[in-house]
Amino acid sequence: MHPSSFYPLLIYTFVYSITPGPNNILLAASGAAFGYRRSLPHMLGVSLGAALMLIVVGCGLCATFTRMPLLHTVLRYGAALYLLRLAWCIAHTGTEGGNEVLPQPMRFWQGLALQWINPKTWMMAVGVVAAYTPREGYFTQLLLAGALLALVSFPSISMWTLFGQWVARMLRSGAARRRFNRLMAGLLLLSLYPFVAELWKDLA
């Protein structure tokens, strides 16, 4: 990959990976509830799942949505509902009955599947394909972009998991941890703002 493409893509993937979004909020909550080590499968699923989505989108999935707009609409609403459910689970972790709501960290396949309903990951994938993947040697460049994304995203999301673990150690009381969980749930809901704004625009 030519330096003129590599360095801008490196910055783009880092900004995507490190900034708040559903993945990082969920991993901070997972780090607080279960610790870094037990959250590793979730983290690997997120990192590799985003890279896989980038490659699949680059291979033409967006064209499928153009031909079948209903499929895209169903996916968007399904994503919003699933993220709402996750926010509810996080908000109730640590409360009475909370252990039944969120009994264990996400597994690898759950973290990977989550990328397909994560609006931020969709925007990242489309942006990389449109702006940072040269037409010359396109598929090779696409694979390299996916590999770079996986390499950059893992240490970035690790910071969020470690942050959650650190917060859990600082917040020794159950009440303080519940407040942190509710904050994470609120941030996850806030990450749905683009979807809500677009829905409001469609209804107006």
N, C-alpha and C positions, 0 to 999 in steps of 0.2 A: 504494500500500500504506500502510495506516494506521500511524502511529508505534508504536502499541501492539503491532502484529505485526512491524513492520520491525526494531526494535532487538533484541528477543529472537531473531529469526531470524538477524540479523547475528552475534550472539554465538555462536549454535549452529553456524552454518556455519564461523565462524572456528575454534572449538574442534575441530570435525570435521577441518578442513583442516590445522591446525598440529600436532595431536597425532600420535604415532607410529602407524603402521599399515602395511599392505602397500605402499600407494602411496608413502609418504614414505621407507620403508626402501629400496625399489627405486630411487627417484630419488636418494637419497644414494649408493647403490652406482653408479648410472649417472654421477652427477657426478664421482665418484672415478675411474671407469674412462675416461670419455669427455669430461668437461668439460660446462659449462653449455650452450654453444651447440649441441653435437651432441645434447644431451638435450631440446632444445626441442620437437621433435615428440612425444616421450613425454609431456612436461608438458602440452602442449595437449590430447592425447588423454585424459589423466587429468581435466583440468579440464572439458572439454566433455562427456566421457563421463559424469561424475558428474551434471552438469546434465541430460543427456538421460535418464539412468536415473530421476532424480527425477520428471521430467515423465511418463515412461512408467508408473512405479509409481503416480503420482497419477491416471493415466487408467484404472487398473483392473487392472494386472498381478497385484497381490496376490490379487484375486478369482479370477484364473485358477489360481493356486497352491492356493487353497482348494478349487476344483473338481478339480484334478489334483495331489494331494499327491506322487505319484510323480515328477512333473517337478521339484518343488522338491527332493526328496531327491537325484535325479540331479545337479542343479545344484550342491548343497552338496558332494557327494563329488567331483565333477569339479573344483570350486574348490580343495578341499583338496589334491588330487593335483597340480594345476597349480602351486599355490604351493609345494608340496614340491619340484617340479622346478626352479622358479626359485631356491629356496634352495640347491639343489645346484649350480646353474650359478654363482651368485654365490660360493659357497664355493670353487669350483675356478677362478675367474678369477684369473689371475696365476700359477697353478701350471703344471707341465709339461703342455702340451696345452690349457691354459686358453683360448687364443685361439680354439680350435675350438669351445669350449663356449659362450662369450659373445662372438662376433666383432664385434658392432655394437650400438648402443643400440636400444631399442624404437622402432618407428615409430609414427606417429600412430594408425593403426587398431589396433595392438596395445595401446597405452595406453587407447584407448577401449573395446576389447573386454574388457580386464582388469577394468573396473568391474563387469561383469555376473557375475563370479565372486569379487568382493571382499566378504567378509562385512561389513566396516566400512561400505562404501558402501551396501549393502542396509539396514543398520540406520539410517544417516543418512536415506535416502530415506523409509523408513517413518515415522521420527520427524518429519520435516518435514511430510509429508502429514497425519499424525495430530494433530500439536500446533500447527503454525504456519501452516496454510493455512485461512483463514476460508471458511465456506460461501458467504457472499455474494460474488458474482463469482468463483466458485471457479476456473475455468480461467484467467482473467486473473491471479489471485493465484498460481496454480501456475506459470505462465510467468514471472512476476516473481521467484518464489522460485528458479527454475532459473537465471535471469540473474544474480541476486545470488550464488548459489552459485559460478557460473563466475568472476565478478569477484573474489570473496573468496578462492577456492581457489588461483588462479594465483600471486599473490604469496606465499601461504603455502607452497605446494609448491616455489616457487623458492628459498626459504630452505634447504630440505633439499638441493636440488641443489647450491646454492652451498656448503653445509656439506661435502658430499662432495668437491667440487672443492678446497676449502680443505684438507681433511684429506689429500687426495692430494698436495698441494704440501708439506705438513708432513712426511709420511711418505715420505722419499726412498728408503729401501731397499725392495727387492722383498719381503723378509720382513715388514716392517711393513705394507705394503699388503695382503699376503695375510692378515695377522691382522685388519686392518680388514674385509676382505671376509668373513672367517669370522664376525666379530662381526655384520655386517649380515645374514648368512644365519641366524645364531642368533636375531636379533631377529625376522626374518620368520617363523621357526618358532614363536617365542613368540606372535606375533600370531594363530596358529591355536588358541590356548588355548580360546576360547569354543566352537569346533567340537569339540575333543577332550573338553571337559567335558560338552557335550551328548551326545556319542556314549557316553561312559562312563555317563551317567545313563540312557540308553536301554538299555544292556546290563546295567545293575545290576538 
